[in-house]
Amino acid sequence: MSPRVTAFIGLLILFISVLDPVCVSILNACHPMPEGSEGPVTEHKIEKVKQQEERQTGKPASAKLVLFPRVFAEGTPGRSYQTASVSVLDGYSSDLEDGEPVYTSAHDLKRSKKKPWEYLVTSSLSSGPLCTVVRGKGLAIAAGHHCLTINFGLEANVIIMTRADFEEILQGDRKGPSPLKGKSERLRSFKIPNKFVVPGSSPKERLVNIFAAFICSSHVITICDFSRIVRLGIISSPHIWSQDDLSVGSLYWNQLWKFFPDGPDCNIERDEWDSAMEAWRARVISRQALYASAIVDVMEMNTTLVFEGFGRHLANDFLHLLAIFPGTPAYVICDDDSQYRRFKNAIPPYMAQWRSPEYLKSCGGSTNSLNPFAFNTTSNRNYTSQHIHVFRRCEVLVDANLFNRYQRLGLLDPNHTIGEPYTGTITLCATERAWLPVFYYDEPLEAYSVIVAKRPDGYIDGHNRPIEDITKIGWRTGIGPSEFFESKNNKISEEAKSLVKPGRPPKNKTHLPGRPRKPLTLRTINQQLREQVRRTSHSARRLRVATRKEEERKRREEEEKEKENIPEPVPQSGSISTRLRSRK
């Protein structure tokens, strides 16, 4: 997606979210959203909270659910929108609850009147073991008699904080940012205290919309979404939920995901996923199930319920690692047995990396800060450099094996056609890795690839053009477990240099594990700015070279077409002398 379009969509989402969150859901397909790489990080952070709670209390972590309908979205007269859906299992009754009332306000009671979730607000819910499970893009959290399944939409995320900070934030209850007076009164927000605003960060007013929370003894796990399009599915059970209930194959497993189906998980439900993939292939071969659609669209939309966890980012990067053009029709992959097997067999290991200890250590760590809204620069840097390959990038560093595969298939030759035997010169990679320029193919494809070879008839295509790299988007939210609205606004700007005082900075003591981040100094800021200039110029130089090559290729094609259109001279009969005599 072009930077201009991305910026416009970001502003449009921010504006519409205060008017009609229903309209925002239309933009899901063209805006980055949480994908399969974010859920395991959230689950990993909740597991850390459970460990801390157990160390402090000497018993397994316990929590209770609290809803805040005062921030729930509203629909329009012509189209309804419901933030929370509930399913009450046989045997459940509010009489089973024995908790103490907490944090309920008149605004919550008013927004809950005659709503399906009203019993969750008027009752004092019981506590119970804190349990979690991730499946694709979905996350389920259970405590007490209730299990909450989350559809993150575009910008929803889980923020963990202390109870003291949580209660201070609740004191900042205020009208929402909607310009409509009545709607701003109903759709409320919480003001983030000034102490959580990092000096030198975004000048925007800081608000947070907390939709639900799980209250532990000293921590609170909140579900937040500034755009208000998060959706919650709640199952109320007569018994207290346990981790076994959230395990694959349990009595409740299928019920957990009925609110927001995404298909079986290729790693924890391998047999079901294998069957679903084979059924999808059979439909494509018989020319059903979006058989002629671009494979990147099929994977992202997942209407077939076989590509759980994939979104626009992961689909583009996955196809890049397989050297597949994103506009390839689905039937091209499914009709070829060897290509289909290679495609299918690569999905489980690709999605398994998001649950690996290496990934969780690299990108799933918490900030060593007492600020729950602090921007995690380490996670952002690691995720951007290691796990974003071509999506919204200007160039990509590929290993020798992948580079050589692109070369052998002729995919880097603009005169070659994809799928045909390559007879051109093959230049193999002489080093361990090599840089390749990334091209953005605009409508109707809207995808990213290093492939410049000609696309055959039937492929979904678009004009390729340069774009803004994802590392240059400023305070706009991007991709990754740290790229969310509430924390991204706390990213320090380049102008923060004027706020730094000369001299040795004081040491920070957070009493948390690890070493706190050092305060900014003039020296460190200058180093960061020089490095950014170096990277920008390096990327721009490579982009200029790639653009010149593409322009030269188009010029040669136009010259060849002009030569083909020049008519050949018509031969005339008779000799020259005969024609001269005839004129006389």
Helices and strands as residue ranges (DSSP letters): H 3-17, H 21-24, G 25-30, H 39-57, E 62-67, G 69-71, E 84-88, G 94-96, H 106-112, H 118-122, E 128-129, E 131-135, E 138-143, E 146-151, E 157-162, H 163-170, E 173-174, H 181-186, E 189-191, G 194-196, E 207-208, E 210-215, E 219-224, E 231-236, G 243-246, H 253-256, H 270-285, H 295-301, H 312-321, H 330-335, H 337-352, G 353-355, H 357-363, H 377-387, E 395-399, H 400-408, E 433-437, E 439-444, E 447-449, E 462-465, G 470-472, H 485-488, G 494-499, H 522-565, H 576-583
